[in-house]
Amino acid sequence: LADMMIYRAPLPSWPGQSMAEVYKRYRCWLKDGEIPHTNDAEELETFRHLGGEIRDDGEFFLALLRHFDRDLHWYYVNANRDPEVIKALLLNPRMLPGFNDSGAHVTNMAYYDGNLRALRIGLEDSEACFSHMVRRLTREPAEFFDLDVGSLDIGARADITLLNPDALRTYDGEANVAYVYRDLFQCHQLVNRSDGVVGGVYVNGKAVWNGTGFTDVHGREKLGGVLRVR
């Protein structure tokens, strides 16, 4: 529970706290019938509703889910805690960066900026490391899968992303996660916001993103396509 941070809850005092902190106060309430250092009447009422039969932190968490259902939201870091390990893995020639699992979990994971984070790691190191990271995310995977993309060679397919290096250098992925309602999915979704970092996106030579919004061709013209092995 220590790594599970409460993001949203019916009790206004809970967001920003860990589940472990709440559980510790619950244990105090079980023992002494009161909560130390607080007069939170809503929390007291919640503990009374949960009752005194909870045996451990696992049962406590399940009891919270039964009580609050979908009104309780939390987050935790499930991987990539150590920046130096992340950098070593991204630059390891035996690994292929670029894939993120967020597409399979559109409502509860925000990994969409994985490549931007990789580029920022390269930028923080040196210009040479940044250039190498660009290659790691473009030409190298294209060569591995034998695809005729991933380069800016003359005559190549013009898929281009323009980045603002100053904005990228100060970009904080953890601080730019947002919980928004998506009409497309008819539900809320965790997304990443990187305003000012990406100045433009071109697909097959045509601009689809201008830095602040989609262009007129987005969704109107067929620009992409299935990538086939050469």
Secondary structure, DSSP 8 states (H G I E B T S, - for coil): -TT-EEEE-SSTT-TTSBHHHHHHHHHHHHHHSS-TT---HHHHHHHHHH-S---SHHHHHHHHHHHHGGG-EEE---S---HHHHHHHHT-TT------GGGG-TTT---TTHHHHHHHHHHHH-HHHHHHHHHHHTHHHHHHTTBS-S---TTS---EEEE-HHHHHT--TGGGEEEEEETTTTEEEEEE--TTTEEEEEETTEEEE-SSSB-TTTTTS-------B-
